């Protein structure tokens, strides 16, 4: 049985998944540094399990099919909203945390609001551009500042936010993996933004191509980045000493 994702740690916007800072990417960092063998089940758990994958892909897929058939932007947003609402009801029935209940709905609501505001079908994908741009900026700033995001996760895992910087293999691995995630988000924009502009210019088939690109470069591309990160950290784990345990304080102190 695969572990369930924590939706508070993921951004599901128009079928795209952003890195989770503990349950997903953090789990990959922990597994890689512990030398854990990578398995299909482990990768699936890191990207949200089957439930997380379905909750990510279903609304965007249904929206793409509905709009392609009807060309009615307002009608098309009803289906993904209904799916997201169903997921929210199921989480409420299961008494999951409120953040988990509403986070899955939030991404779909933002995308639907963009469509309702502009009246254009391709506007469903606009929030995803901003999300990818924000992640590029966050990763790039962290890299240029000498504190790559993967390094911060390593620091959290090892109990010191500075100790990992003293080990060259860890520094290099953190830099390489952070660059990889920047490349992932940049690739999404490089492929999808021209398709969006082509649709705005009235190019035939551009909307369908954009919708398919969004799905293919969402969860599947995220999974590839997870695999790469896991492999890189697994290669350096053997060359890095285990983190020093922090001595517990005495109750008399």
N, C-alpha and C positions, 0 to 999 in steps of 0.2 A: 504494500500500500504506500503510495507516494505521499510525501508531506504536503500539506496545503500551504499556499503562499500567504503572506501577509500583505493584503492589498494596500495597507498604509505605506508600504515600502516600494510600490511600483506605480508607474504612470501609464495608464492604458489610454492612449489618445489616438482615435481613428485606426485602431488595430496595431499600433506600435507600442513596443515595450521599452521603457527606459531602465537603466540599471537600478536594482534594489540595493540599498546601502547596508542591509544586514541579511535579510532572509534569502536573497538571491545571490548577488555578487559577493556579499560578505561570506556566504556559505562556500562559494567557489574558492575564495582566497584561503579560507580555513582548510578546505579539503586539499588544495594544492600544496600548501605549506606543511601539512601533516603527512604528505606522501601518499595520501589515499588514492587508490587506483580509480581512474575515471571509468564510469559505467554509464550506460544509456539511462538507467534509472536516476543516477545522480545528476546528470545534465537535465533530465526532465524535471526533477524536483527544483533545480536552480532556476528554471525558467517559469516556474509556477505550477508544475504538475498539469495533468490533463484538464483539470477544472480551470486553472488559470489560462491555459492556452485557448480553451473554448471561449471563456469570457472575453478574451482579447480579440479573437478572430471573428466570432459570430456576428456582433453588431456591424462591423465594417463590411463583412461579406454580404450580409443581408441588405445593407444600404446600397452597395455597389450593384447588386442584382436588381433590386427594386427600381433604382433610378435608371439603370440601363434599359429596363423594359418600359417604364412609364414616362421618363423624362419630366417627372413632376417632383420638384425638390421638396415641397411641403409634404406631400404624401409619403415620400421616401424616408423621411426622418421618423415617421411613426413606428416603423418596424424595429429599427435598432433601439429606440426608446422603450418599446414594449419588452424587448429581450433583456435590456438592462434593468428594467423595473422588475421583471420576473426573477432575475438574479438577486436583486435587493430583497425581495420578499422571501426568497429561499434562505438568505442569510439571516433575516429577521426571525424566521421560524426556528432556525437553528441557534438563535440567540448568540450570534457572533458579535464581536465588538462593533460599536457604532461606526468607527472609522472604516472597518472592513465592509460594513453594510453600504455606506454611501460612496466610498472611493471608486467602486466599479461603475457607479452611476454617473459620477462627476465628469469623467472623460467624454462619455456619450452626450451628456447635456451640453458641454462646451461646444462640441462639434455640431450638434443640432442647433444650438443658438446661432452659430456662425451662418448656417444655412438659412435659418429663419430671418436673420438680419439682412442678408444680401439677396436671398431668393435664388441663388445660384448653386447648382448641385456640387460643383467642385469646391465650394467653400467648406464642405465637411472636412476637408483635409488641411485647411489653413492652420488650425491650432497645432497640428503636428509639426509644421515648419518652425513655428516659434519654439516648441518644445525641443526639437533637435538643435536649433540655434542656441538655446540656453544651455544645453548640455555641452555643446562644443565650447562655448565661452567658459563654462565652469571648469572643464577638464584642461583647456588651454591655459587659463590663468593659473590653475594649480601647478601645471607643469612648468611654466615660466617662472613661477615663484619658488620653485625648488621643492614643492610639497605636492607631488602628483597624487591624485585621489586614490589610486591603488595603494600608494605608500601610506596614506592616512589609514586605510583599512588594515594594512599590515601592522601599523603602529597600535591600532586598537586591539588587534588580535594578540599581539605580543606584549601588551600591557605597558607600552611606552611609545609615545608619539615621536621620539627622537632616536631611539636605539636602532631602528631599522636602517637609518641613514649611515650608520657606521660600518655596515656590511655592503661592500660594493656589489655583490650579486643581487642583493635585495633592491638596491637603488636602481640598478640597470633594469631589473625585472619590472619594477614599479613604473619606470619611465616607458619601457616598451609597451606594457599593457595599457597604460594611459593613452599613448599615441594610437594604439589599436582602437580604443573606444572613440577617440576623436575621428578616426578614419571612418568608423561605422556611421556616425551621425552625419559626417560630411558627405559620405556616399549617398545616403538617403536624400539629402538636399540636392546633390548634383544630378541625380536621376529624376527625382520627383518634381522639383521646382520647374524645370523646363517643360515637363508634361502639363503641369498646372497652367503655365503661361500659354502653352499651345492650345489648351482647352479654352482659355479666355479669348484667344484669337480666333476661335471657331474651328479649329482643326478637327476633322472627323476621327473618331476613335481615341482621341487624347484622354477623355475622361476614363474610359475603360482601361486604358494602359496605365493611367495614374492609380486607379483603384487596385489593379493587379500588382503593380510595383509596390504599393503601400503594404499589401498583404505579404508579398514575398520578402520584402526587406524589413518586415516587422519581426515576428517571433523567430522565423528561420535564421535570419541574419544575426539576431541577438544570441541564438543558440550557438552559432559558429564562434562568436566572440567569447562566449562562456567557455567553450572547448579550448580555444587558443589560450585564454587566460589561465585555465586550469593546467594545461600542458607546460606553459612557461614557468609557472610557480612550482610545479612538480620537479622540474629540472634543476631548480636552484635550491630546493628544500634540503637536499642532502648535503649541500656545501655550506649551509648556514647553521650555526649552533642554535639549540633550543632556547627560547626566551627565558630569562632569569625570573625565577619565582619571586614575587613580592612578599617579604616576610609579614606575617599577620601581627597586628599590634596586640600586646598583652592587655587583658581586661583591667589590669592594675594601673595602666598608664593613663 
